[in-house]
Amino acid sequence: MARAERVLSPSLALDEVFGDGVTYNPREPYGGNPFVGEDAPVSNALTGGQLVIAGGLRVMCHRAVARDQVLDLVRRAGFVVHTALEPYGDQVEYEQLLAGKAPGTVVFQHAHPPEQADPSLYWIPKRTLETLNDKSCLNSLAPAAAIPRRDVVPTRGHWAAAQWAAQPLPVVVKVPSHHSLGAGEGVRICRDRAGLRAALDDFAAADELVVEEFLDVRTSWCVQFACLADGSVRWLGGAEQLVDDHGHYWGNWISASPQAEAAELGREIAARGAAAGYRGVAGFDIALTGDGRLVALDCNFRINGSTVGLLCHSAIQELHGAAEIQFRTVRDSRGWASLCGTLEPLAREGRVLPYAGYDPAGEPASGIARASVLVTGPTREDVARTVDRLLACGLE
């Protein structure tokens, strides 16, 4: 496949946000957290997701996302990768890289337990990262009118047992935690008693849980901002979320702009986060309900799944004339060669743009081959047909 004549450059690169002399570390902590066991291949694969928007920033990443065959596909799709990569293969190598960093020079995407990463390494203070991403802190970040009705209920003791037994349903249960929880990991939608019991079992390690009203969500967006060095916030865009009935996140429509009120709500949350000391990209889940309310559901003070699509949206439209763009992840249990063989012809047509990949060949906990892609087309129906074509080729 010939190299694209024009490149898909982001409207804002991460080196413009974080400046010089720092290293970006996108990996979740090894071992997961008390509520969700780690899927190591997935955690490793996610470390490649921001390479095309890093600019010249130094980035730690797993070696399986930095292989030549992976980056060649990404570059041939039109994206630019010129960051200084620091690859590692396992936890020992990962911690060795961290041990060689100077204090205050690592931008962590996810807070780590102190035994994995010295708290002095954090460029964004660890406490700031933990507090802003704690699901119990929504009340301090969003205006009261935009917060769902919610309460904090203990998980232990006779009073707690009685309250849980009398809890009206359906309800949404969220776990407050300083651990990084994303993609629905810390959320359960409980429609009946069995679902509530399962949520309490899943979150048994928590001392208390957030109980939130069940909302009739008609549309939800992830609205994103960059909190810059001077404390100002910059609008990056908003992406309509693809979420199933269980609250699991599957991707985004990048081309769907949120209503102005949703953007302004997100801007207020971003400004409060910036005032608390956060610097970097942040995305906030904001929903429009059936009764016309605009509510903030979750705050993610980190790069989100749709960030690359939003930052490259204009370049993709200019190069390919795409009116609709969908972000999703595709998987192929047959390996990287099979996945690449399926994606290359569509990338040549500008219909599927892979911007990150994971080649598991030779890895101890290999998992399956994966790629993060942007599917483009003149209409949503056209994009759906391309997705169906991917699935018909054996991708998941």
C-alpha positions in Angstrom: 0.0 0.0 0.0 1.4 3.4 -1.0 2.2 5.9 1.7 -0.5 8.5 2.1 0.4 11.7 0.3 -1.0 13.8 3.1 -0.9 13.1 6.8 -3.5 13.0 9.5 -2.1 15.3 12.0 -3.9 16.1 15.3 -5.3 19.6 15.9 -3.4 19.5 19.2 -0.5 17.2 20.1 0.3 16.0 23.6 3.7 17.7 23.6 1.9 21.0 23.3 -0.1 20.2 26.5 2.7 18.7 28.7 5.8 20.5 27.4 9.4 19.3 27.4 11.2 17.1 29.7 8.4 14.7 30.6 7.5 11.1 29.7 3.9 10.0 29.1 2.9 6.7 30.7 -0.5 5.4 29.6 -0.5 2.0 31.3 -2.9 0.9 34.0 -1.2 -0.6 37.1 -0.1 -4.2 36.7 -2.5 -6.5 38.5 -5.6 -4.5 38.1 -7.5 -3.2 41.1 -9.6 -4.6 44.0 -12.7 -4.6 41.8 -11.6 -5.8 38.4 -8.9 -8.3 37.6 -6.4 -7.2 35.0 -6.6 -8.5 31.4 -2.9 -8.0 30.8 -3.0 -8.1 26.9 -5.7 -5.5 26.9 -3.8 -3.3 29.3 -0.7 -3.7 27.1 -2.6 -3.0 23.9 -4.0 0.3 25.3 -0.5 1.7 25.7 -0.4 2.3 21.9 -3.6 4.4 21.7 -2.0 7.8 21.9 1.2 7.5 19.8 -0.3 9.3 16.8 -1.2 12.3 18.9 1.9 12.4 21.1 3.9 14.7 18.8 7.5 14.7 20.0 6.6 13.6 23.6 8.5 10.6 25.0 6.1 7.7 25.6 6.4 4.5 27.5 4.5 1.6 25.8 4.4 -2.1 25.5 6.7 -3.6 22.8 3.7 -5.3 21.1 2.2 -1.9 20.1 5.6 -0.6 18.9 6.6 -3.4 16.5 7.6 -2.2 13.0 4.7 -4.1 11.4 2.2 -2.3 13.6 3.6 1.2 13.2 4.0 0.6 9.4 0.2 0.0 9.1 -0.5 3.1 11.2 1.7 5.3 9.1 0.4 3.9 5.8 -3.0 4.9 6.9 -1.8 8.4 7.0 -1.0 9.0 10.7 2.3 10.3 12.0 4.3 8.6 14.8 7.5 10.5 15.6 7.5 10.2 19.4 10.5 8.8 21.2 9.3 5.4 22.3 10.3 3.6 25.5 9.1 0.0 25.0 9.0 -2.7 27.7 8.0 -6.3 27.7 6.9 -7.1 31.2 6.4 -5.7 34.7 10.1 -5.9 35.6 11.2 -3.9 32.6 8.3 -1.5 33.1 9.3 -0.8 36.7 13.0 -0.5 35.7 12.0 2.3 33.2 10.1 4.1 35.9 13.0 3.7 38.4 15.2 5.6 36.0 13.0 8.7 35.8 13.6 11.9 37.7 11.0 13.1 40.2 8.1 15.0 38.7 8.7 13.9 35.1 6.2 11.1 34.5 2.7 12.0 33.2 0.6 9.0 34.5 -2.6 8.2 32.7 -3.6 6.1 35.7 -2.6 6.4 39.4 -0.5 3.5 40.6 -0.1 1.9 44.0 3.1 3.2 45.7 4.9 -0.2 45.5 4.7 0.1 41.7 5.5 3.7 41.2 7.2 6.2 43.5 4.7 9.0 44.2 7.5 11.6 43.7 7.5 10.7 39.9 4.1 12.2 39.1 4.0 15.3 37.0 0.4 15.7 37.8 0.3 15.1 41.6 -0.9 11.6 42.4 -3.5 12.9 44.9 -4.9 15.2 42.3 -5.2 12.4 39.8 -6.9 10.1 42.4 -9.3 12.7 43.7 -10.6 14.0 40.4 -11.2 10.5 39.1 -13.0 9.2 42.2 -16.7 8.7 41.4 -17.7 10.1 44.7 -16.3 13.5 43.8 -18.8 14.4 41.1 -20.6 16.7 43.5 -17.6 19.0 43.8 -17.0 19.1 40.0 -20.4 19.6 38.4 -23.1 22.2 39.2 -25.8 20.7 41.5 -28.5 21.0 38.8 -26.5 18.7 36.5 -25.9 15.9 39.0 -28.2 12.9 39.2 -29.8 12.2 42.5 -27.3 10.2 44.4 -26.3 9.0 47.9 -23.4 7.2 49.5 -24.4 4.0 51.3 -22.1 1.8 53.4 -21.7 -1.8 52.4 -21.4 -3.3 55.9 -23.4 -3.4 59.1 -27.1 -3.9 60.0 -28.2 -0.4 58.9 -26.5 -0.9 55.5 -28.1 -4.3 55.0 -31.5 -2.8 55.7 -31.0 0.1 53.4 -29.8 -2.2 50.5 -32.8 -4.5 51.1 -35.2 -1.5 50.8 -33.4 0.1 47.9 -35.9 1.0 45.1 -35.0 -0.4 41.7 -33.8 0.1 39.0 -30.7 2.0 40.3 -27.1 2.6 39.2 -24.4 1.6 41.6 -20.9 3.1 41.4 -17.8 2.3 43.4 -15.9 5.3 44.8 -12.2 4.6 44.6 -8.8 6.1 44.1 -8.1 3.3 41.6 -8.5 4.2 38.0 -11.8 2.7 36.7 -12.9 3.2 33.2 -15.1 1.7 30.4 -17.9 0.9 32.9 -15.6 -1.1 35.3 -16.8 0.7 38.4 -20.5 1.0 37.4 -23.4 -1.5 37.5 -26.9 -0.9 36.3 -29.2 -2.9 38.6 -32.6 -3.5 37.2 -33.7 -6.2 39.7 -32.6 -7.7 43.1 -30.4 -10.3 41.4 -28.5 -7.5 39.6 -28.2 -5.5 42.9 -26.8 -8.6 44.7 -24.3 -9.1 41.9 -23.1 -5.5 42.1 -22.6 -5.8 45.8 -20.6 -9.0 45.3 -18.5 -7.3 42.6 -17.8 -4.3 44.8 -17.4 -6.2 48.1 -14.0 -4.7 48.7 -15.5 -1.2 48.9 -16.5 0.3 52.3 -19.2 2.4 50.6 -20.9 2.7 47.3 -22.6 5.6 45.4 -26.2 4.9 44.6 -27.5 6.9 41.7 -30.9 7.4 40.2 -31.6 5.3 37.0 -31.9 7.7 34.1 -33.8 7.4 30.9 -30.7 8.3 28.8 -31.6 9.3 25.2 -28.1 10.4 24.1 -24.8 10.6 25.8 -21.5 12.3 24.8 -18.0 12.4 25.9 -17.1 16.1 25.8 -13.4 16.7 26.0 -11.0 19.5 26.9 -7.3 20.2 27.4 -6.4 21.8 30.7 -3.3 23.8 29.7 -0.3 24.9 31.6 -1.6 28.4 32.3 -4.8 26.9 33.9 -7.0 27.7 30.8 -9.2 25.0 29.2 -9.4 24.3 25.4 -12.4 22.7 23.8 -11.4 19.5 21.8 -14.8 18.3 20.8 -17.5 15.9 21.8 -18.3 12.3 20.7 -21.6 10.5 20.9 -21.1 7.3 23.0 -22.0 3.8 22.0 -23.1 2.2 25.2 -25.1 -1.0 25.7 -28.0 -1.6 28.1 -25.5 -2.8 30.7 -23.5 0.4 30.6 -20.6 -1.1 28.7 -18.7 1.2 26.4 -18.1 0.1 22.8 -17.0 3.2 20.9 -18.1 6.6 19.6 -19.5 8.5 16.8 -16.8 11.1 16.4 -18.8 13.2 13.9 -21.8 13.9 16.3 -21.4 17.3 17.9 -23.1 17.7 21.3 -25.5 20.5 22.0 -24.0 23.7 23.2 -25.3 23.3 26.7 -23.4 20.0 27.0 -20.2 21.6 25.9 -20.6 24.4 28.4 -21.3 22.0 31.2 -18.1 20.1 30.3 -16.2 23.4 30.2 -17.3 24.2 33.8 -16.2 20.8 35.0 -12.9 21.1 33.2 -12.3 24.6 34.7 -12.9 23.2 38.2 -10.5 20.4 37.5 -7.9 22.8 36.2 -8.3 25.0 39.4 -7.6 21.9 41.4 -4.3 21.5 39.7 -5.1 19.1 36.8 -3.2 19.5 33.5 -3.8 17.3 30.5 -6.8 16.0 28.5 -10.0 15.2 30.2 -13.4 13.9 29.1 -16.8 14.0 30.8 -19.7 11.7 30.2 -22.8 14.0 29.8 -26.3 12.7 29.0 -29.5 14.1 27.7 -32.5 12.3 29.5 -36.0 11.6 28.3 -37.4 14.5 30.4 -34.9 17.0 28.9 -32.4 17.1 31.7 -28.7 17.5 30.9 -26.7 15.5 33.5 -23.0 14.7 34.2 -22.5 11.0 34.6 -18.8 10.6 35.0 -15.5 12.6 35.0 -12.4 11.1 33.3 -9.4 13.2 34.0 -7.3 11.3 31.4 -7.2 10.7 27.7 -10.4 8.9 26.5 -11.1 6.3 23.8 -12.4 9.0 21.4 -9.6 11.5 22.0 -7.6 10.5 18.9 -10.7 10.7 16.7 -11.6 14.1 18.0 -8.1 15.5 17.5 -7.8 14.0 14.0 -11.4 14.7 13.0 -10.7 17.8 10.8 -7.7 16.2 9.1 -9.8 13.1 8.3 -12.6 15.1 6.9 -10.2 17.2 4.8 -8.3 14.2 3.4 -11.2 11.8 2.9 -14.3 13.9 2.8 -15.9 11.8 5.5 -19.1 13.1 7.0 -19.3 10.3 9.5 -16.6 8.8 11.6 -16.9 6.0 14.2 -14.2 4.9 16.7 -14.1 1.2 17.6 -11.7 -1.6 18.4 -11.4 -4.6 16.2 -9.9 -8.0 17.2 -8.7 -11.0 15.2 -8.0 -14.3 17.0 -6.0 -15.5 13.9 -3.2 -13.1 14.6 -1.7 -9.8 13.3 -1.1 -10.9 9.7 -4.7 -11.8 9.3 -5.9 -8.6 11.0 -3.5 -6.5 8.9 -4.6 -8.3 5.7 -8.2 -7.4 6.4 -7.5 -3.7 7.3 -5.0 -2.8 4.6 -7.4 -2.7 1.6 -10.0 -0.7 3.5 -7.3 1.7 4.8 -6.1 2.1 1.2 -9.7 3.2 0.4 -9.7 5.6 3.4 -12.7 3.7 4.9 -11.0 2.2 7.9 -8.1 4.1 9.4 -6.1 2.0 12.0 -4.2 4.3 14.4 -3.0 1.8 16.9 -2.4 -1.9 17.0 -1.3 -4.8 19.1 0.6 -7.8 17.7 0.6 -10.5 20.3 3.1 -12.8 18.6 5.6 -14.2 21.0 4.1 -12.6 24.1 3.8 -14.8 27.2 0.2 -13.7 27.9 -0.5 -13.1 24.2 -4.2 -12.4 23.9 -5.5 -11.7 20.4 -4.5 -9.2 17.8 -6.2 -5.8 18.1 -6.4 -2.5 16.3 -8.0 0.8 17.2 -9.7 2.2 14.1 -11.7 5.1 12.8 -14.4 3.9 10.3 -15.4 6.6 7.8 -18.2 7.1 5.4 -20.7 9.6 3.9 -23.5 8.4 6.2 -23.9 6.3 9.3 -25.5 3.6 7.2 -22.4 3.5 5.0 -20.2 3.2 8.1 -22.4 0.4 9.4 -21.9 -1.5 6.1 -18.2 -1.2 6.4 -18.3 -2.5 10.0 -20.4 -5.4 8.8 -17.8 -6.1 6.2 -15.1 -6.3 8.9 -17.2 -8.7 10.9 -17.9 -10.8 7.8 -14.1 -11.1 7.4 -13.9 -12.7 10.9 -13.1 -9.7 13.0 -14.7 -9.2 16.4 
